Amino acid sequence: MKSMMVIATLLISFTGLVQAGAGHELKPMHGGVIVEAKDIDVELVAKPDSLSLYLMDHGKPIPIDGGTAKLTVLIGSDKKDFELLPNEGKLEVKGNFAIPKGAKAIAVIKIKAKVITARFNL
């Protein structure tokens, strides 16, 4: 019985090591919140004067020419939609924004024939 427990423990440990090595660490590169969606790192940067989305593939920027994004921000029961357009390597909208901690955001990003949906907890 003890040998079965030892084998089970080893298998569980090995599975954890394999899973830990399979992914990569998500580090925000622009001071925002980052999530992985369809093998693409999506970083949302919410500043008082702009909302920006940066797209990366293994640390390399993804070209966003011709792309668009719809960002829906949920603050309690309030919902606001924003259209983000390409601007110097990111998708962005400028304006006045007050995004409190605890807000949630959903980005639907369209680049060429690909659609990416990313969910953020801010």
C-alpha positions as a Python dict, from the first residue, in 0.01 Angstrom:
ca = {
    (1, 'M'): (0, 0, 0),
    (2, 'K'): (283, 238, 85),
    (3, 'S'): (449, 174, -250),
    (4, 'M'): (125, 272, -429),
    (5, 'M'): (117, 600, -234),
    (6, 'V'): (482, 670, -323),
    (7, 'I'): (415, 600, -692),
    (8, 'A'): (104, 820, -689),
    (9, 'T'): (296, 1103, -520),
    (10, 'L'): (577, 1079, -775),
    (11, 'L'): (332, 1084, -1066),
    (12, 'I'): (154, 1390, -929),
    (13, 'S'): (488, 1567, -874),
    (14, 'F'): (607, 1484, -1225),
    (15, 'T'): (280, 1608, -1377),
    (16, 'G'): (320, 1939, -1193),
    (17, 'L'): (675, 1982, -1324),
    (18, 'V'): (566, 1914, -1682),
    (19, 'Q'): (281, 2164, -1659),
    (20, 'A'): (504, 2430, -1500),
    (21, 'G'): (752, 2405, -1787),
    (22, 'A'): (485, 2407, -2059),
    (23, 'G'): (383, 2775, -2028),
    (24, 'H'): (574, 3097, -2007),
    (25, 'E'): (576, 3375, -1753),
    (26, 'L'): (345, 3666, -1828),
    (27, 'K'): (525, 3992, -1752),
    (28, 'P'): (365, 4327, -1835),
    (29, 'M'): (607, 4524, -2051),
    (30, 'H'): (414, 4854, -2048),
    (31, 'G'): (289, 4872, -1688),
    (32, 'G'): (-52, 4721, -1754),
    (33, 'V'): (-243, 4400, -1690),
    (34, 'I'): (-151, 4103, -1909),
    (35, 'V'): (-341, 3787, -2005),
    (36, 'E'): (-283, 3511, -2256),
    (37, 'A'): (-546, 3452, -2524),
    (38, 'K'): (-503, 3209, -2815),
    (39, 'D'): (-126, 3186, -2748),
    (40, 'I'): (-94, 3565, -2767),
    (41, 'D'): (-3, 3788, -2473),
    (42, 'V'): (-245, 4080, -2454),
    (43, 'E'): (-156, 4372, -2226),
    (44, 'L'): (-414, 4635, -2135),
    (45, 'V'): (-273, 4968, -2017),
    (46, 'A'): (-535, 5199, -1866),
    (47, 'K'): (-410, 5555, -1816),
    (48, 'P'): (-616, 5865, -1733),
    (49, 'D'): (-578, 5989, -2094),
    (50, 'S'): (-568, 5662, -2296),
    (51, 'L'): (-658, 5294, -2313),
    (52, 'S'): (-404, 5080, -2500),
    (53, 'L'): (-371, 4715, -2599),
    (54, 'Y'): (-30, 4565, -2680),
    (55, 'L'): (-7, 4225, -2850),
    (56, 'M'): (299, 4004, -2814),
    (57, 'D'): (398, 3658, -2932),
    (58, 'H'): (674, 3518, -2706),
    (59, 'G'): (800, 3868, -2628),
    (60, 'K'): (787, 3995, -2987),
    (61, 'P'): (532, 4260, -3089),
    (62, 'I'): (261, 4144, -3328),
    (63, 'P'): (196, 4376, -3625),
    (64, 'I'): (-147, 4533, -3579),
    (65, 'D'): (-177, 4718, -3912),
    (66, 'G'): (-542, 4733, -4014),
    (67, 'G'): (-652, 4582, -3683),
    (68, 'T'): (-923, 4708, -3450),
    (69, 'A'): (-1045, 4627, -3102),
    (70, 'K'): (-1362, 4680, -2906),
    (71, 'L'): (-1296, 4719, -2535),
    (72, 'T'): (-1588, 4682, -2295),
    (73, 'V'): (-1520, 4807, -1943),
    (74, 'L'): (-1749, 4689, -1663),
    (75, 'I'): (-1753, 4901, -1347),
    (76, 'G'): (-2014, 4755, -1115),
    (77, 'S'): (-2338, 4759, -1316),
    (78, 'D'): (-2206, 5032, -1551),
    (79, 'K'): (-2083, 4926, -1896),
    (80, 'K'): (-1878, 5139, -2138),
    (81, 'D'): (-1760, 5043, -2487),
    (82, 'F'): (-1454, 5187, -2662),
    (83, 'E'): (-1319, 5141, -3015),
    (84, 'L'): (-939, 5110, -3026),
    (85, 'L'): (-745, 5174, -3348),
    (86, 'P'): (-379, 5118, -3447),
    (87, 'N'): (-136, 5380, -3317),
    (88, 'E'): (241, 5328, -3313),
    (89, 'G'): (246, 4951, -3252),
    (90, 'K'): (-57, 4933, -3024),
    (91, 'L'): (-435, 4958, -3042),
    (92, 'E'): (-542, 5275, -2863),
    (93, 'V'): (-816, 5524, -2785),
    (94, 'K'): (-749, 5865, -2630),
    (95, 'G'): (-980, 6055, -2398),
    (96, 'N'): (-1059, 6092, -2028),
    (97, 'F'): (-1081, 5762, -1842),
    (98, 'A'): (-1134, 5679, -1476),
    (99, 'I'): (-1098, 5302, -1440),
    (100, 'P'): (-1112, 5201, -1073),
    (101, 'K'): (-952, 4892, -921),
    (102, 'G'): (-1188, 4598, -934),
    (103, 'A'): (-1322, 4689, -1278),
    (104, 'K'): (-1335, 4419, -1544),
    (105, 'A'): (-1267, 4455, -1916),
    (106, 'I'): (-1326, 4241, -2223),
    (107, 'A'): (-1134, 4309, -2544),
    (108, 'V'): (-1241, 4168, -2881),
    (109, 'I'): (-944, 4219, -3113),
    (110, 'K'): (-960, 4173, -3490),
    (111, 'I'): (-634, 4145, -3682),
    (112, 'K'): (-654, 4023, -4040),
    (113, 'A'): (-864, 3704, -4028),
    (114, 'K'): (-799, 3640, -3659),
    (115, 'V'): (-1032, 3731, -3370),
    (116, 'I'): (-891, 3728, -3017),
    (117, 'T'): (-1097, 3771, -2700),
    (118, 'A'): (-916, 3868, -2381),
    (119, 'R'): (-1065, 3918, -2033),
    (120, 'F'): (-902, 4140, -1772),
    (121, 'N'): (-947, 4197, -1398),
    (122, 'L'): (-818, 4546, -1326),
}
